[in-house]
Each structure stands twice: as C-alpha cells, then as structure tokens.
Amino acid sequence: MTGMNGYVLCLSGWDPSGHAGLARDLATLQRFGRVGKGVPTCLTVQSRLRFDSVRGVDSEWVSAALGRLGDEGWPVAVKVGLVTEVAVWAAIGRWLAPVRERGIPVVVDPIRTPTHGGWEASPELLDWIRDELLRLGPYLTPNRPELEWLAANGAEELLDLGALGVLVTGGHDDASDTVADTWWDADGERILRRPRLSGPRRGTGCALSTLLAANLATATDPFEAARVSGHMLSRLWPELTPDAD
C-alpha cells in the first residue's frame, strides 16, 4: 500500500486551453493538495469549444521521459488519459509493468473520441487496450458510450480481462439533478450518486479519474475511493473552472 508522500504521475494529452488533459489533471491534483508530475502523450489543437487536430508524441521520447522520472522515485499512483498511438501505448505499457508489480494503482480514462470530435480511436488501439493493457490490472473510468466501445458484454467483461475495477460514469445521462455512476469489481455492481455539475463539463472525466488515482494511493477500499472521488469532483469543480461562462 502506498502513502500520502510521493507524487501522482499523469500521462495525458496536452490541451492548450487547459480545460482537459494533462493541464486539467495537474490543476486537479494541485487543488487537492497533492504533488503531480506529468508526461504528455499527444499534442492537440483545441479550445473549450472546438477540437481541430491531434499529433502523437515520439514513443522513444515517452520511454526516455518515464525512465528519467525514476530519479524522482516511484509514483504513488498513475493516471493515463488520451493516448492516440499504439506505439505510445506500448512504451507506457512497458513502464507500467514494474509499476503494477509494486502494487501501485493505475487508473485509465479510456477515451474513444474527444468531446467535440476531431479524432477517433483506431481498432488497433482498442485491441491493445483489451489484449495488453487490461492484463496489467488497471482501474478504468469509461463513460457509457466508451464502455460499449470497450466491451460488448459490459464491465464484467473488462474485469474478466484483468481490470481490478470499473467506474462507469453517468454524466451523459441528463435525467435528474444527480449523477448515477456505477462501480464494478469482484464484489459485483454498486451505484454511486453525486450532485450533477452545472455549466461546462468538458474535462470532468479527466478530473474524476485523476482524483480516483490520488485516492486509491491511500484507500484500503477501492469502492470508497471511487465514492469519495465523485463527491470531491462536485465540490472542487467550481474552483477548477473559474473562467467558465
């Protein structure tokens, strides 16, 4: 079990606007009072209202950056967001293997397409996630459309492939003032309710998965870490989006 000391490592795309991706991850950790370090996995051209393009970073550079972070010691948790190329996923996977051997929790926010479109994950990326990543035992935080993309038979299929837990976020359902997330693990299915956020919501998935990674670093119960993370998101979101209209 890891402790409060140490840093949370975020591997995510770079959004110049700061509303999503690596900038959002690190801002969330700072507001949470945790140390965050980051390695960009791709570079995007976007704003809060529009996504134009994305370019993957060099996989050898990712490997080198992750290797050099060894000078800082092992992280207490890892969060992975947007990864657009199989070669970059493979570099991350090689580094994650010894991370998982040490019992360090890894949270993956599996992004099929950005909120405003402009890019969509390839079949090869999906195959890598299912065939290679899940064997490492990560926690996943898909929304409902992403869950349908990942697994024809739902979250239980992802658990069978190796995931330790799946937090299916319900923010896409606009039926009430509360959001019903669903937590799946070896004990089955449990519902988590949290207040629905008002205003712009882009970047909420990034923030929630980052909070989950940070809370898993100290939690003895992953379900409790997921519950606390959802309520922290509701409390912190207004402070994380002061420029939102």
C-alpha positions as CSV (number, residue, x, y, z in Angstrom):
1,M,0.0,0.0,0.0
2,T,1.3,3.4,-1.0
3,G,1.1,6.5,1.2
4,M,0.4,10.2,1.1
5,N,4.1,11.1,0.4
6,G,5.2,11.0,-3.2
7,Y,3.7,12.1,-6.4
8,V,0.8,11.1,-8.7
9,L,2.0,10.7,-12.3
10,C,-0.4,11.7,-15.1
11,L,0.1,10.7,-18.7
12,S,-2.4,12.6,-20.9
13,G,-2.8,14.7,-24.0
14,W,-1.8,18.3,-23.9
15,D,-4.8,20.7,-24.3
16,P,-3.5,24.3,-24.9
17,S,-6.7,25.7,-23.3
18,G,-6.1,23.8,-20.1
19,H,-9.7,22.7,-19.9
20,A,-8.9,19.0,-20.3
21,G,-6.0,16.6,-20.5
22,L,-2.7,17.0,-18.7
23,A,-3.2,20.6,-17.6
24,R,-6.6,19.7,-16.1
25,D,-5.0,16.6,-14.3
26,L,-2.2,18.6,-12.7
27,A,-4.6,21.5,-11.7
28,T,-6.9,19.0,-10.0
29,L,-4.0,17.5,-8.1
30,Q,-2.8,20.9,-7.0
31,R,-6.2,21.9,-5.7
32,F,-6.4,18.5,-3.9
33,G,-3.1,19.3,-2.2
34,R,-1.2,16.5,-3.9
35,V,2.1,16.6,-5.9
36,G,1.6,15.9,-9.6
37,K,4.1,15.2,-12.4
38,G,3.2,14.7,-16.0
39,V,4.3,13.3,-19.3
40,P,2.3,14.4,-22.4
41,T,1.2,11.5,-24.6
42,C,0.0,13.7,-27.6
43,L,-0.4,17.3,-28.6
44,T,-3.8,18.8,-29.5
45,V,-5.0,21.9,-31.2
46,Q,-8.2,22.8,-29.4
47,S,-10.1,25.2,-27.2
48,R,-13.0,24.7,-24.8
49,L,-15.4,24.9,-27.8
50,R,-13.5,23.2,-30.7
51,F,-11.1,20.4,-31.4
52,D,-9.1,20.7,-34.6
53,S,-6.3,18.1,-34.6
54,V,-4.0,15.9,-32.6
55,R,-0.5,14.7,-33.1
56,G,1.1,11.8,-31.1
57,V,4.5,12.3,-29.5
58,D,7.5,10.2,-30.2
59,S,7.3,6.9,-28.3
60,E,11.0,6.8,-27.7
61,W,10.8,10.2,-26.1
62,V,7.9,8.9,-23.8
63,S,10.1,6.0,-22.8
64,A,13.0,8.3,-22.0
65,A,10.9,10.7,-20.1
66,L,9.4,7.9,-18.0
67,G,12.8,6.4,-17.4
68,R,14.2,9.8,-16.2
69,L,11.4,10.2,-13.8
70,G,12.9,7.2,-12.0
71,D,15.2,9.8,-10.5
72,E,12.2,11.1,-8.6
73,G,11.3,7.6,-7.2
74,W,8.2,5.6,-7.9
75,P,4.8,7.4,-8.0
76,V,2.1,6.6,-5.5
77,A,-0.4,6.3,-8.3
78,V,-0.7,6.7,-12.1
79,K,-3.4,8.2,-14.3
80,V,-3.5,7.6,-18.0
81,G,-5.7,9.7,-20.3
82,L,-5.7,10.3,-24.1
83,V,-3.3,8.1,-26.0
84,T,-3.6,8.2,-29.7
85,E,-1.0,5.8,-31.0
86,V,-0.3,2.1,-30.3
87,A,3.5,2.7,-30.2
88,V,3.0,5.2,-27.3
89,W,0.7,2.8,-25.5
90,A,3.4,0.1,-25.9
91,A,6.0,2.4,-24.3
92,I,3.7,3.2,-21.5
93,G,2.8,-0.4,-21.0
94,R,6.5,-1.5,-20.7
95,W,6.9,1.1,-18.0
96,L,3.7,0.2,-16.2
97,A,4.6,-3.5,-15.8
98,P,7.0,-2.9,-12.9
99,V,4.7,-0.2,-11.5
100,R,1.9,-2.7,-11.1
101,E,4.4,-5.3,-9.7
102,R,4.9,-2.9,-6.8
103,G,1.2,-2.6,-6.2
104,I,0.9,1.0,-7.4
105,P,-2.6,1.7,-8.6
106,V,-3.1,2.7,-12.2
107,V,-6.3,4.5,-13.4
108,V,-7.0,4.7,-17.2
109,D,-9.6,7.0,-18.6
110,P,-10.2,5.2,-22.0
111,I,-11.0,7.9,-24.5
112,R,-12.6,6.9,-27.8
113,T,-13.1,10.4,-29.1
114,P,-12.8,13.9,-27.7
115,T,-15.9,15.8,-26.6
116,H,-16.0,17.8,-29.8
117,G,-14.9,15.1,-32.1
118,G,-12.0,15.5,-34.5
119,W,-10.3,12.2,-33.7
120,E,-11.5,8.6,-33.1
121,A,-9.5,5.7,-31.6
122,S,-8.5,3.1,-34.2
123,P,-9.4,-0.6,-34.0
124,E,-5.7,-1.3,-33.3
125,L,-5.8,1.0,-30.2
126,L,-8.9,-0.9,-28.9
127,D,-7.1,-4.2,-29.4
128,W,-4.1,-3.0,-27.5
129,I,-6.2,-1.9,-24.6
130,R,-8.1,-5.1,-24.4
131,D,-5.2,-7.5,-25.1
132,E,-2.3,-5.8,-23.4
133,L,-3.3,-3.1,-21.0
134,L,-6.0,-4.9,-19.1
135,R,-3.6,-7.7,-18.3
136,L,-1.7,-5.2,-16.1
137,G,-4.7,-4.8,-13.7
138,P,-5.7,-1.2,-14.1
139,Y,-8.9,0.6,-12.9
140,L,-11.0,2.1,-15.7
141,T,-13.3,5.1,-15.8
142,P,-15.3,4.9,-19.1
143,N,-18.5,6.8,-19.7
144,R,-21.3,4.7,-21.0
145,P,-20.5,5.1,-24.7
146,E,-16.9,4.3,-24.0
147,L,-17.9,1.1,-22.1
148,E,-20.0,0.0,-25.1
149,W,-16.9,0.6,-27.3
150,L,-14.6,-1.4,-24.9
151,A,-16.7,-4.4,-24.2
152,A,-19.8,-5.9,-25.9
153,N,-20.8,-7.6,-22.6
154,G,-20.3,-4.6,-20.3
155,A,-18.0,-4.0,-17.3
156,E,-17.9,-7.7,-16.2
157,E,-16.1,-8.5,-19.5
158,L,-13.4,-5.9,-18.6
159,L,-13.0,-7.5,-15.2
160,D,-12.6,-10.9,-16.8
161,L,-9.8,-9.5,-19.0
162,G,-7.9,-8.2,-15.9
163,A,-9.3,-4.9,-14.8
164,L,-9.4,-4.5,-11.0
165,G,-12.4,-2.1,-11.0
166,V,-14.5,-0.2,-13.5
167,L,-16.2,3.1,-12.7
168,V,-18.8,3.7,-15.3
169,T,-19.6,7.4,-15.2
170,G,-23.2,8.5,-15.7
171,G,-22.7,12.2,-16.6
172,H,-24.1,11.7,-20.1
173,D,-27.5,10.9,-18.6
174,D,-29.3,14.2,-18.1
175,A,-32.5,12.9,-16.4
176,S,-32.0,14.3,-12.9
177,D,-30.1,16.6,-10.6
178,T,-27.9,13.8,-9.6
179,V,-25.4,11.6,-11.5
180,A,-25.5,7.8,-11.0
181,D,-22.1,6.3,-11.6
182,T,-21.7,2.5,-11.4
183,W,-18.8,0.8,-9.7
184,W,-17.9,-2.8,-10.8
185,D,-15.4,-5.0,-9.1
186,A,-15.0,-8.6,-7.9
187,D,-17.9,-8.0,-5.5
188,G,-20.3,-7.0,-8.3
189,E,-22.2,-3.9,-9.1
190,R,-22.8,-0.9,-6.9
191,I,-24.4,2.5,-7.6
192,L,-22.7,5.8,-6.6
193,R,-24.7,9.0,-6.7
194,R,-23.2,12.5,-6.7
195,P,-24.6,16.0,-7.5
196,R,-24.8,16.9,-11.2
197,L,-22.3,19.6,-12.2
198,S,-23.7,22.9,-13.6
199,G,-22.1,24.8,-16.5
200,P,-19.5,23.5,-19.0
201,R,-18.4,19.9,-18.2
202,R,-15.5,19.3,-20.5
203,G,-12.6,17.9,-18.5
204,T,-14.8,16.4,-15.8
205,G,-13.7,12.9,-16.9
206,C,-10.1,13.9,-16.6
207,A,-10.5,15.4,-13.2
208,L,-12.5,12.4,-11.8
209,S,-10.0,9.8,-13.0
210,T,-7.2,11.9,-11.5
211,L,-9.0,12.1,-8.2
212,L,-9.6,8.4,-8.2
213,A,-5.9,7.7,-8.8
214,A,-4.9,10.0,-5.9
215,N,-7.5,8.5,-3.6
216,L,-6.5,4.9,-4.5
217,A,-3.0,5.7,-3.3
218,T,-4.2,5.8,0.3
219,A,-7.5,3.9,0.3
220,T,-7.9,0.4,1.7
221,D,-11.2,0.1,-0.1
222,P,-11.3,1.0,-3.9
223,F,-15.0,1.4,-3.8
224,E,-14.7,4.0,-1.1
225,A,-12.0,5.8,-3.1
226,A,-14.4,6.0,-6.0
227,R,-17.2,7.3,-3.8
228,V,-15.0,10.0,-2.3
229,S,-13.7,11.0,-5.7
230,G,-17.1,11.7,-7.1
231,H,-18.1,13.9,-4.2
232,M,-14.7,15.7,-4.3
233,L,-15.3,16.4,-8.0
234,S,-18.6,18.1,-7.2
235,R,-17.0,20.2,-4.5
236,L,-13.9,21.2,-6.5
237,W,-15.3,21.7,-9.9
238,P,-16.4,25.4,-9.5
239,E,-12.9,26.2,-8.3
240,L,-11.3,24.3,-11.2
241,T,-13.4,26.2,-13.8
242,P,-13.4,29.9,-12.7
243,D,-13.3,31.1,-16.3
244,A,-16.3,29.1,-17.5
245,D,-19.3,31.1,-18.7
